[in-house]
């Protein structure tokens, strides 16, 4: 499905479709999508040189012991010759941040060849600047890992 081209720089309309796919993913796992424009949005021209479309979706869930946990997906999509771990509809996943925030800890999986050329695929195991190289990961796999970690954290807390 292509959106009409209205002149000016080309736009990445696929990000709207991807936004809906990621929204459905979060909802399937029982997450409430945060409907705030700065947290859940898509922009077909989020950057101009090169043109990158942005998808950002945040899910939240009440934590059984109070408070809430969140999972935020940010993806940047562009056209070749950009490189990335995934291609869809002729576009390239040019960068991602998948951020899992529990009560005690943040973990962020990234593909960022600009800020971390020494390890473009990496994880911030504590949410800070320290990184550990890791293979590319999908939003689905990052969410599955977070679900597992949440179950482990809840089990540990119930044992204490």
LOTITI-975645 format. One record per residue (C-alpha): residue number from 1; residue in three letters; x, y, z. Coordinates in Angstrom, 2 decimals. Each point is the difference from the previous one (the first is absolute). Layout:
<drenlos>
 num residu       u       v       w
 NUM    ALA       X       Y       Z
...
</drenlos>
This chain:
<drenlos>
 num residu       u       v       w
   1    UNK    0.00    0.00    0.00
   2    UNK    1.54    3.29   -1.05
   3    UNK   -1.05    3.42    1.14
   4    UNK   -0.06    2.80   -2.58
   5    UNK    3.16    2.02   -0.45
   6    UNK   -0.78    3.64    0.69
   7    UNK    3.24    1.59   -1.23
   8    UNK    3.04    0.82    2.10
   9    UNK    2.36   -2.66    1.33
  10    UNK   -1.21   -3.61   -0.16
  11    UNK   -1.79   -1.31    3.06
  12    UNK    0.06   -3.38    1.70
  13    UNK   -3.73   -0.83    0.21
  14    UNK    0.71   -3.58    1.10
  15    UNK    0.52    1.27    3.55
  16    UNK   -3.76    0.41    0.46
  17    UNK   -0.52   -3.67   -0.87
  18    UNK    2.90   -0.99    2.26
  19    UNK   -1.47    2.08    2.85
  20    UNK   -3.23   -2.00   -0.26
  21    UNK    1.95   -3.30   -0.08
  22    UNK    1.91    0.94    3.16
  23    UNK   -3.16    1.24    1.73
  24    UNK   -1.61   -3.39   -0.73
  25    UNK    3.09   -1.81    1.33
  26    UNK   -0.17    1.83    3.32
  27    UNK   -3.74   -0.49    0.31
  28    UNK    0.33   -3.76   -0.72
  29    UNK    2.38   -0.25    2.97
  30    UNK   -2.45    1.89    2.23
  31    UNK    1.68    3.42   -0.02
  32    UNK   -1.99    3.23   -0.04
  33    UNK    1.32    2.34   -2.69
  34    UNK    0.75    3.46    1.41
  35    UNK   -1.96    2.35   -2.24
  36    UNK    2.19    3.05    0.56
  37    UNK    1.41    1.61   -3.14
  38    UNK    3.56    0.26    1.28
  39    UNK    0.07   -3.69    1.03
  40    UNK   -2.05   -1.78   -2.66
  41    UNK    0.15    1.49   -3.47
  42    UNK    1.24   -0.41   -3.52
  43    UNK    1.61    2.56   -2.27
  44    UNK    0.54   -0.74   -3.68
  45    UNK    2.84    2.52   -0.17
  46    UNK    1.54    0.06    3.45
  47    UNK    3.40    0.90   -1.43
  48    UNK    0.95    1.58   -3.31
  49    UNK    3.58   -1.04   -0.88
  50    UNK   -0.34   -2.85   -0.55
  51    UNK   -3.80   -0.09    0.14
  52    UNK   -0.98   -2.24    2.89
  53    UNK   -3.48   -0.88    1.15
  54    UNK   -0.47   -0.41    3.75
  55    UNK   -2.23   -2.41    1.88
  56    UNK   -0.35    0.31    3.77
  57    UNK   -2.42   -2.03    2.12
  58    UNK   -0.08   -0.33    3.79
  59    UNK   -1.91   -2.68    1.82
  60    UNK   -0.64    0.00    3.74
  61    UNK   -1.32   -2.48    2.47
  62    UNK   -0.83    0.22    3.69
  63    UNK    2.54   -1.80    2.17
  64    UNK   -1.70   -2.35    2.49
  65    UNK    2.00    1.50    2.90
  66    UNK   -0.82    3.62   -0.91
  67    UNK    1.16    2.40   -2.69
  68    UNK    0.33   -0.91   -3.66
  69    UNK    2.45   -1.48   -2.47
  70    UNK    0.52    1.25   -3.56
  71    UNK    1.31   -1.27   -3.31
  72    UNK    0.89    2.60   -2.64
  73    UNK    0.72   -0.77   -3.64
  74    UNK    1.76    2.57   -2.21
  75    UNK    0.94   -0.84   -3.56
  76    UNK    1.46    2.12   -2.80
  77    UNK   -0.72   -1.15   -3.57
  78    UNK    1.71    1.22   -3.19
  79    UNK    0.91   -0.93   -3.53
  80    UNK    3.11   -1.77   -1.31
  81    UNK    2.92    0.54   -0.10
  82    UNK   -0.66    0.17    3.76
  83    UNK    0.77   -3.29    1.68
  84    UNK   -1.75   -1.77    2.82
  85    UNK   -1.12   -3.34    1.41
  86    UNK   -3.36   -0.11   -1.75
  87    UNK   -1.64    0.97   -3.29
  88    UNK   -3.70    0.43   -0.63
  89    UNK   -1.72    1.36   -3.08
  90    UNK    3.33    1.17   -1.42
  91    UNK    0.85    1.93    3.17
  92    UNK    2.77   -0.59    2.51
  93    UNK   -0.22   -0.02    3.78
  94    UNK    2.76    2.60    0.45
  95    UNK   -0.08    0.12    3.81
  96    UNK   -1.93   -1.16    3.04
  97    UNK   -0.30    0.41    3.76
  98    UNK   -2.09   -2.56    1.89
  99    UNK   -0.18    1.20    3.61
 100    UNK   -1.31   -2.20    2.81
 101    UNK   -0.61    1.85    3.29
 102    UNK   -0.90   -2.06    3.04
 103    UNK   -0.31    1.34    3.53
 104    UNK    3.69   -0.60    0.73
 105    UNK    1.79    0.01   -3.32
 106    UNK    0.11    1.31   -3.55
 107    UNK    1.40   -2.05   -2.89
 108    UNK    0.34    1.52   -3.48
 109    UNK    0.74   -2.05   -3.13
 110    UNK    1.36    2.18   -2.82
 111    UNK    1.14    0.09   -3.56
 112    UNK    1.93    3.26   -0.24
 113    UNK    2.90    0.03   -2.45
 114    UNK    0.45    3.78    0.35
 115    UNK    0.57    0.30    3.75
 116    UNK    1.50   -3.48    0.45
 117    UNK    1.92   -0.91   -3.19
 118    UNK    2.13   -2.44    2.04
 119    UNK   -3.11   -2.03    0.91
 120    UNK   -3.05    1.13   -2.00
 121    UNK   -2.12   -2.85    1.44
 122    UNK    0.17    0.19    3.77
 123    UNK   -1.88    0.07    3.25
 124    UNK    0.18    2.50    2.85
 125    UNK   -0.49   -2.59    2.79
 126    UNK   -0.66    2.65    2.67
 127    UNK   -1.46    2.73   -2.21
 128    UNK    3.08    2.20    0.38
 129    UNK    2.78    0.73   -2.50
 130    UNK    1.83   -3.32    0.48
 131    UNK   -0.59   -2.40   -2.87
 132    UNK    0.51   -3.68   -0.73
 133    UNK    0.08   -1.20   -3.62
 134    UNK   -2.84   -2.37   -0.88
 135    UNK   -1.51   -1.40   -3.19
 136    UNK   -2.83    1.89   -1.71
 137    UNK   -3.35   -0.49    1.73
 138    UNK   -3.58    0.57   -1.13
 139    UNK   -2.62    1.97    1.93
 140    UNK   -1.86   -3.28    0.52
 141    UNK    3.06   -1.74    1.49
 142    UNK    0.88    2.98    2.21
 143    UNK   -3.56    0.03    1.33
 144    UNK    0.10   -3.75    0.63
 145    UNK    3.27    0.38    1.96
 146    UNK   -1.58    2.79    2.06
 147    UNK   -3.05   -2.16    0.76
 148    UNK    2.36   -2.72    1.24
 149    UNK    1.96    2.48    2.13
 150    UNK   -3.20    1.40    1.51
 151    UNK   -1.12   -3.51    0.96
 152    UNK    3.42   -0.64    1.59
 153    UNK   -0.07    3.31    1.91
 154    UNK   -3.51   -0.68    1.28
 155    UNK    0.95   -3.54    1.05
 156    UNK    3.09    1.30    1.82
 157    UNK   -2.02    2.68    1.80
 158    UNK   -2.66   -2.50    1.04
 159    UNK    2.75   -2.26    1.45
 160    UNK    1.43    2.82    2.14
</drenlos>
